[in-house]
């Protein structure tokens, strides 16, 4: 459910999902990849004992979003 919410609210997540779709992944495969990526970020935050800091999406990520 987190990945579905991230698709509509987080440009970086949308860009990652779109990148996976362009690579030829199915919707389910792309969502699974996004979920794994989000889990890896969460684990890194827990391991480093630091809060999650959002970053502005790069111009490449924004361009990828505009193509979709």
Backbone as a printed PyTorch tensor [residue, N CA C, xyz], in Angstrom:
tensor([[[  0.8250,  -1.1830,   0.0000],
         [  0.0000,   0.0000,   0.0000],
         [  0.8700,   1.2470,   0.0000]],

        [[  2.0040,   1.1760,   0.6470],
         [  2.9090,   2.3180,   0.6820],
         [  3.3760,   2.6910,  -0.7210]],

        [[  3.6670,   1.7030,  -1.5330],
         [  4.1370,   1.9720,  -2.8910],
         [  3.0450,   2.6060,  -3.7380]],

        [[  1.8060,   2.1590,  -3.5760],
         [  0.7120,   2.7510,  -4.3270],
         [  0.5180,   4.2100,  -3.9490]],

        [[  0.6020,   4.5240,  -2.6670],
         [  0.4580,   5.9120,  -2.2260],
         [  1.6250,   6.7570,  -2.7290]],

        [[  2.8210,   6.1810,  -2.7250],
         [  4.0060,   6.9150,  -3.1640],
         [  3.9320,   7.2770,  -4.6470]],

        [[  3.2730,   6.4420,  -5.4310],
         [  3.1670,   6.7260,  -6.8680],
         [  2.4700,   8.0470,  -7.1410]],

        [[  1.4760,   8.3790,  -6.3480],
         [  0.7350,   9.6070,  -6.6060],
         [  1.2440,  10.8110,  -5.8220]],

        [[  2.1050,  10.5950,  -4.8320],
         [  2.5410,  11.7060,  -3.9880],
         [  4.0390,  11.9900,  -4.0210]],

        [[  4.8180,  11.0870,  -4.5480],
         [  6.2720,  11.2440,  -4.5260],
         [  6.8260,  11.1700,  -5.9510]],

        [[  7.3570,  12.2870,  -6.4610],
         [  7.8970,  12.2780,  -7.8290],
         [  9.0490,  11.2960,  -8.0240]],

        [[  9.8660,  11.1000,  -7.0010],
         [ 10.9860,  10.1630,  -7.1310],
         [ 10.4840,   8.7270,  -7.2550]],

        [[  9.4590,   8.3860,  -6.4970],
         [  8.8910,   7.0390,  -6.5900],
         [  8.2340,   6.8330,  -7.9460]],

        [[  7.5230,   7.8490,  -8.4140],
         [  6.8960,   7.7650,  -9.7360],
         [  7.9460,   7.5810, -10.8280]],

        [[  9.0510,   8.3150, -10.7100],
         [ 10.1290,   8.2120, -11.7000],
         [ 10.7430,   6.8180, -11.6810]],

        [[ 10.9420,   6.2570, -10.4930],
         [ 11.5070,   4.9150, -10.3770],
         [ 10.5590,   3.8810, -10.9800]],

        [[  9.2680,   4.0030, -10.6710],
         [  8.2650,   3.0880, -11.2260],
         [  8.2450,   3.1900, -12.7510]],

        [[  8.2280,   4.4130, -13.2770],
         [  8.2080,   4.6130, -14.7240],
         [  9.4610,   4.0470, -15.3850]],

        [[ 10.6010,   4.2000, -14.7130],
         [ 11.8500,   3.6450, -15.2500],
         [ 11.7540,   2.1320, -15.3730]],

        [[ 11.1930,   1.4900, -14.3620],
         [ 11.0390,   0.0390, -14.4010],
         [ 10.0700,  -0.3830, -15.5040]],

        [[  9.0130,   0.3920, -15.7120],
         [  8.0610,   0.0830, -16.7750],
         [  8.7200,   0.2180, -18.1490]],

        [[  9.5670,   1.2530, -18.3080],
         [ 10.2810,   1.4460, -19.5670],
         [ 11.2460,   0.2870, -19.8100]],

        [[ 11.7900,  -0.2700, -18.7450],
         [ 12.6900,  -1.4230, -18.8580],
         [ 11.9570,  -2.6910, -19.2810]],

        [[ 10.6270,  -2.6330, -19.3360],
         [  9.8510,  -3.7860, -19.7780],
         [  9.2200,  -4.5910, -18.6580]],

        [[  9.3030,  -4.0900, -17.4360],
         [  8.7010,  -4.7950, -16.3040],
         [  7.1790,  -4.6370, -16.3410]],

        [[  6.4790,  -5.6420, -15.8430],
         [  5.0290,  -5.5360, -15.7200],
         [  4.7170,  -4.6210, -14.5380]],

        [[  3.4350,  -4.2630, -14.4100],
         [  3.0280,  -3.4050, -13.3010],
         [  3.3940,  -4.0360, -11.9620]],

        [[  3.0980,  -5.3080, -11.8160],
         [  3.3870,  -5.9810, -10.5360],
         [  4.8880,  -6.0310, -10.2570]],

        [[  5.6800,  -6.2800, -11.2830],
         [  7.1340,  -6.3150, -11.0970],
         [  7.6630,  -4.9360, -10.7260]],

        [[  7.1330,  -3.8940, -11.3680],
         [  7.5880,  -2.5340, -11.0810],
         [  7.2030,  -2.1180,  -9.6650]],

        [[  5.9970,  -2.4760,  -9.2370],
         [  5.5590,  -2.1620,  -7.8670],
         [  6.4200,  -2.9180,  -6.8570]],

        [[  6.7320,  -4.1690,  -7.1560],
         [  7.5810,  -4.9550,  -6.2480],
         [  8.9720,  -4.3370,  -6.1490]],

        [[  9.5200,  -3.8760,  -7.2710],
         [ 10.8370,  -3.2350,  -7.2590],
         [ 10.7930,  -1.9400,  -6.4560]],

        [[  9.7150,  -1.1760,  -6.6190],
         [  9.5580,   0.0680,  -5.8520],
         [  9.4430,  -0.2340,  -4.3640]],

        [[  8.6990,  -1.2700,  -4.0200],
         [  8.5620,  -1.6520,  -2.6050],
         [  9.9100,  -2.0470,  -2.0090]],

        [[ 10.6890,  -2.8320,  -2.7580],
         [ 12.0150,  -3.2210,  -2.2800],
         [ 12.9130,  -2.0070,  -2.0920]],

        [[ 12.8500,  -1.0740,  -3.0410],
         [ 13.6840,   0.1190,  -2.9460],
         [ 13.2970,   0.9480,  -1.7220]],

        [[ 12.0020,   1.1130,  -1.4830],
         [ 11.5400,   1.8790,  -0.3150],
         [ 11.9400,   1.1850,   0.9800]],

        [[ 11.8870,  -0.1390,   0.9990],
         [ 12.3010,  -0.8930,   2.1800],
         [ 13.7980,  -0.7370,   2.4320]],

        [[ 14.5850,  -0.7350,   1.3630],
         [ 16.0330,  -0.5430,   1.5130],
         [ 16.3500,   0.8350,   2.1000]],

        [[ 15.6220,   1.8500,   1.6740],
         [ 15.8210,   3.1980,   2.2150],
         [ 15.4350,   3.2340,   3.6850]],

        [[ 14.3000,   2.6250,   4.0120],
         [ 13.8610,   2.5790,   5.4140],
         [ 14.8910,   1.8600,   6.2860]],

        [[ 15.4020,   0.7430,   5.8020],
         [ 16.4040,  -0.0040,   6.5670],
         [ 17.6750,   0.8200,   6.7700]],

        [[ 18.0840,   1.5630,   5.7370],
         [ 19.2780,   2.4020,   5.8690],
         [ 19.0650,   3.4720,   6.9230]],

        [[ 17.8580,   4.0380,   6.9860],
         [ 17.5550,   5.0430,   8.0070],
         [ 17.5980,   4.4340,   9.4030]],

        [[ 17.0450,   3.2480,   9.5470],
         [ 17.0480,   2.5750,  10.8510],
         [ 18.4760,   2.2260,  11.2620]],

        [[ 19.2450,   1.6740,  10.3130],
         [ 20.6220,   1.2600,  10.6100],
         [ 21.4850,   2.4490,  11.0060]],

        [[ 21.3170,   3.5920,  10.2990],
         [ 22.1260,   4.7740,  10.5700],
         [ 21.5460,   5.6360,  11.6970]],

        [[ 20.3420,   5.2710,  12.1520],
         [ 19.6470,   6.0310,  13.2050],
         [ 19.4850,   7.4930,  12.8130]],

        [[ 19.0810,   7.7020,  11.5690],
         [ 18.8350,   9.0500,  11.0640],
         [ 17.4370,   9.1160,  10.4710]],

        [[ 16.7820,  10.2660,  10.5750],
         [ 15.4540,  10.3860,   9.9590],
         [ 15.5680,  10.4880,   8.4360]],

        [[ 14.4990,  10.1320,   7.7730],
         [ 14.4730,  10.2190,   6.3150],
         [ 14.4010,  11.6860,   5.9020]],

        [[ 15.2630,  12.0760,   5.0000],
         [ 15.2770,  13.4370,   4.4680],
         [ 14.9290,  13.3590,   2.9870]],

        [[ 13.8370,  13.9800,   2.5930],
         [ 13.4770,  13.9580,   1.1780],
         [ 14.4050,  14.8830,   0.4170]],

        [[ 14.6780,  14.5050,  -0.8170],
         [ 15.5060,  15.3200,  -1.6930],
         [ 14.6470,  15.7710,  -2.8540]],

        [[ 15.0050,  16.8930,  -3.4340],
         [ 14.3160,  17.3350,  -4.6350],
         [ 14.6930,  16.3960,  -5.7700]],

        [[ 13.7360,  16.0220,  -6.6100],
         [ 14.0680,  15.1360,  -7.7250],
         [ 15.0260,  15.8190,  -8.6990]],

        [[ 15.9000,  15.0250,  -9.2840],
         [ 16.8580,  15.5760, -10.2400],
         [ 16.1440,  15.9200, -11.5400]],

        [[ 16.8090,  16.6650, -12.3840],
         [ 16.2070,  17.0530, -13.6540],
         [ 15.9520,  15.8250, -14.5250]],

        [[ 16.7980,  14.8090, -14.4290],
         [ 16.5970,  13.5860, -15.1970],
         [ 15.3270,  12.8650, -14.7370]],

        [[ 15.0950,  12.8400, -13.4260],
         [ 13.8850,  12.1970, -12.9080],
         [ 12.6450,  12.9690, -13.3250]],

        [[ 12.7250,  14.2920, -13.3090],
         [ 11.5890,  15.0950, -13.7340],
         [ 11.3020,  14.9170, -15.2090]],

        [[ 12.3720,  14.8270, -16.0180],
         [ 12.1880,  14.6150, -17.4510],
         [ 11.5310,  13.2740, -17.7180]],

        [[ 11.9070,  12.2640, -16.9580],
         [ 11.3110,  10.9440, -17.1170],
         [  9.8320,  10.9840, -16.7520]],

        [[  9.4770,  11.7670, -15.7270],
         [  8.0710,  11.9010, -15.3350],
         [  7.2680,  12.5880, -16.4310]],

        [[  7.8660,  13.5570, -17.1070],
         [  7.1470,  14.2860, -18.1460],
         [  6.9080,  13.4110, -19.3730]],

        [[  7.7710,  12.4200, -19.6020],
         [  7.6040,  11.5330, -20.7510],
         [  6.4290,  10.5860, -20.5830]],

        [[  6.1070,  10.2850, -19.3390],
         [  5.0380,   9.3120, -19.0660],
         [  3.6700,   9.8900, -19.2100]]])
